[in-house]
Amino acid sequence: MAPPRGARPGWSRRAQYGLFFSFLALVAGALIGLALLGLSIFAPRAYSGVRGVALDVTAPVSNSLRAVTSTVGGLFSGAENYWDAARQNGGLKAEQAALRRQIIQARAILNENTQLKAALQLRERTPVAVASGRIVGSSFESQRRFAVISAGRTDGVQVGMPVRAADGLVGRIIEAGGMASRVLLVSDRANVVPARLLRTGQAVISTGRGNGTIDVRPLEVGRNPFRRGDIVVTSGTGGLYPPGVPIARVVKLDDDGAIAVPMADPADASFAQVERPYEEAALDTATETNAAMSEAR
């Protein structure tokens, strides 16, 4: 059967009802608006009462909506503050770590400057030398560590006298010729020097290792007092070497001591000076020690 002419196939009864009620709502809204307009013009007091009732009705809804808005906004702002605080915390930790490194470096530099200043002041109080001469040779590959200085008995040099350069202690005279002398270096195994740690003043013993380095050990066993970069100086004990002459600088730690390198390297020092012993009686002891060493060789 053919559809009737003029029908609208896309329209349903439900759509027609919806359109009709929408039209009624539009008309009702227009009438209410006109009524309120007329009431506001001809009866302002009554219109104020109507507005108060409308305000009372809509206030709880507005408060609820504001609470929801505030809650949602607080969640977003709280999350933003949290991430910002985490970012700031990370930045502060990095800054604290950098400051800690700078403090450690500053303390290390301060300690080094203090030690170097102390060593410099000790060098400035150098006593009058017996003789000075050029270091004309030194042993490098031999297990015995010697150097030769161009000063001998004609210059007043005697066996046992300490020898030092501008940077520190070189050793002591073990053989004296007329114009040249042999020096037993502080790095020789047979050279034992009473010393102390410049940083703390603790007494230690310096002994050559025969390979160009020095072994330093504390007198008290139980705790390693050394740090890398520490300066070891003579203590004056025994009376041969004057106190406070730089001997070596610590470069490596071991279980109960440390390994150090001499402050005065004969390979780098051009001149050295021979001094009288700190105590004259120590010269006889050094002479007897050298004589025993010669018999042993």
JOBELCOR-V415195 format. One record per residue. N is the residue number from 1. RES is the residue in one letter. SS is DSSP state (H for helix, E for strand, L for the rest). PHI is phi in degrees with one decimal (none if undefined). Layout:
BEGIN
<<N RES SS PHI> <N RES SS PHI>>
END
This chain:
BEGIN
<<1 M L none> <2 A L -74.6> <3 P L -65.1> <4 P L -63.8> <5 R L -69.5> <6 G L 88.2> <7 A L -77.0> <8 R L -109.7> <9 P L -65.3> <10 G L -85.1> <11 W L -102.3> <12 S L -115.5> <13 R H -65.0> <14 R H -65.4> <15 A H -65.2> <16 Q H -65.9> <17 Y H -65.1> <18 G H -63.6> <19 L H -64.7> <20 F H -66.3> <21 F H -68.2> <22 S H -64.4> <23 F H -63.9> <24 L H -64.0> <25 A H -64.3> <26 L H -64.4> <27 V H -65.7> <28 A H -64.1> <29 G H -62.7> <30 A H -65.9> <31 L H -65.0> <32 I H -63.0> <33 G H -63.4> <34 L H -64.9> <35 A H -65.6> <36 L H -67.0> <37 L H -64.5> <38 G H -66.0> <39 L H -66.4> <40 S H -67.7> <41 I H -85.3> <42 F H -94.4> <43 A L -139.9> <44 P H -62.0> <45 R H -65.8> <46 A H -61.1> <47 Y H -65.8> <48 S H -63.6> <49 G H -63.5> <50 V H -63.1> <51 R H -64.4> <52 G H -63.5> <53 V H -62.8> <54 A H -63.4> <55 L H -65.0> <56 D H -64.3> <57 V H -71.8> <58 T H -86.7> <59 A H -61.5> <60 P H -59.2> <61 V H -64.5> <62 S H -63.6> <63 N H -63.0> <64 S H -63.5> <65 L H -63.0> <66 R H -66.0> <67 A H -63.0> <68 V H -62.8> <69 T H -61.6> <70 S H -64.1> <71 T H -63.2> <72 V H -62.7> <73 G H -62.4> <74 G H -64.6> <75 L H -61.9> <76 F H -66.4> <77 S H -66.8> <78 G H -64.1> <79 A H -64.3> <80 E H -64.6> <81 N H -63.8> <82 Y H -63.3> <83 W H -65.7> <84 D H -66.0> <85 A H -65.0> <86 A H -63.2> <87 R H -65.9> <88 Q H -64.5> <89 N H -62.9> <90 G H -62.3> <91 G H -64.6> <92 L H -66.1> <93 K H -63.7> <94 A H -63.7> <95 E H -65.4> <96 Q H -64.1> <97 A H -63.2> <98 A H -64.4> <99 L H -64.4> <100 R H -63.0> <101 R H -64.0> <102 Q H -65.3> <103 I H -65.5> <104 I H -62.9> <105 Q H -62.8> <106 A H -64.4> <107 R H -65.2> <108 A H -63.3> <109 I H -65.1> <110 L H -62.7> <111 N H -63.7> <112 E H -64.6> <113 N H -63.6> <114 T H -61.9> <115 Q H -65.8> <116 L H -66.7> <117 K H -64.5> <118 A H -62.9> <119 A H -64.1> <120 L H -64.7> <121 Q H -63.4> <122 L H -66.1> <123 R H -67.4> <124 E H -70.1> <125 R L -96.9> <126 T L -64.1> <127 P L -69.7> <128 V L -66.7> <129 A L -80.7> <130 V L -71.5> <131 A E -157.6> <132 S E -133.2> <133 G E -159.2> <134 R E -86.3> <135 I E -79.9> <136 V E -96.1> <137 G E -179.3> <138 S E -154.9> <139 S L -88.7> <140 F L -118.0> <141 E L -94.8> <142 S L -74.6> <143 Q L -71.1> <144 R L -89.1> <145 R L -112.0> <146 F E -127.6> <147 A E -141.8> <148 V E -117.0> <149 I E -118.5> <150 S L -84.2> <151 A L -151.2> <152 G L -136.8> <153 R H -63.9> <154 T H -65.3> <155 D H -96.7> <156 G L 96.2> <157 V L -76.8> <158 Q L -128.4> <159 V L -64.2> <160 G L 100.3> <161 M L -70.3> <162 P E -74.0> <163 V E -123.7> <164 R E -139.7> <165 A L -112.7> <166 A L -64.1> <167 D L -88.9> <168 G L 159.3> <169 L E -74.2> <170 V E -96.8> <171 G E 162.4> <172 R E -141.6> <173 I E -73.5> <174 I E -116.7> <175 E E -143.4> <176 A E -126.0> <177 G L -96.6> <178 G L -68.5> <179 M L -127.3> <180 A L -147.1> <181 S E -140.5> <182 R E -101.2> <183 V E -113.6> <184 L E -85.2> <185 L E -72.3> <186 V L -67.0> <187 S L -88.8> <188 D L -79.2> <189 R L -62.7> <190 A L -85.2> <191 N L -99.7> <192 V E -113.1> <193 V E -120.8> <194 P E -64.3> <195 A E -143.1> <196 R E -149.0> <197 L E -83.4> <198 L L -63.1> <199 R L -68.6> <200 T L -116.2> <201 G L 80.9> <202 Q L -70.2> <203 A E -72.6> <204 V E -140.0> <205 I E -121.1> <206 S E -107.6> <207 T E -133.2> <208 G E -66.6> <209 R L -104.0> <210 G L 81.1> <211 N L -125.8> <212 G L 93.2> <213 T E -116.7> <214 I E -129.0> <215 D E -99.4> <216 V E -116.9> <217 R E -133.0> <218 P E -77.6> <219 L L -74.7> <220 E L -96.0> <221 V L -88.4> <222 G L 135.2> <223 R L -141.8> <224 N L -83.4> <225 P L -89.1> <226 F L -90.3> <227 R L -133.1> <228 R L -63.2> <229 G L 94.8> <230 D L -61.9> <231 I E -102.1> <232 V E -106.2> <233 V E -125.1> <234 T E -68.2> <235 S L -97.3> <236 G L 88.9> <237 T L -65.3> <238 G L 95.7> <239 G L 83.8> <240 L L -79.4> <241 Y L -98.8> <242 P L -66.6> <243 P L -71.6> <244 G L 87.7> <245 V L -84.3> <246 P E -60.6> <247 I E -109.3> <248 A E -154.6> <249 R E -123.1> <250 V E -71.1> <251 V E -120.7> <252 K E -153.6> <253 L E -103.7> <254 D L -127.4> <255 D L -61.4> <256 D L -126.5> <257 G E -164.8> <258 A E -157.0> <259 I E -110.4> <260 A E -130.7> <261 V E -112.5> <262 P E -61.1> <263 M L -70.3> <264 A L -105.2> <265 D L -100.0> <266 P L -58.7> <267 A L -68.4> <268 D L -102.2> <269 A L -85.4> <270 S L -89.3> <271 F E -127.3> <272 A E -145.0> <273 Q E -128.7> <274 V E -100.5> <275 E L -118.7> <276 R L -73.8> <277 P L -59.4> <278 Y L -61.9> <279 E L -128.2> <280 E L -61.2> <281 A H -64.0> <282 A H -70.6> <283 L H -67.3> <284 D H -65.0> <285 T H -63.6> <286 A H -65.7> <287 T H -65.2> <288 E H -64.3> <289 T H -64.0> <290 N H -65.5> <291 A H -64.2> <292 A H -66.0> <293 M H -64.1> <294 S H -66.4> <295 E H -66.4> <296 A H -66.9> <297 R L -71.4>>
END
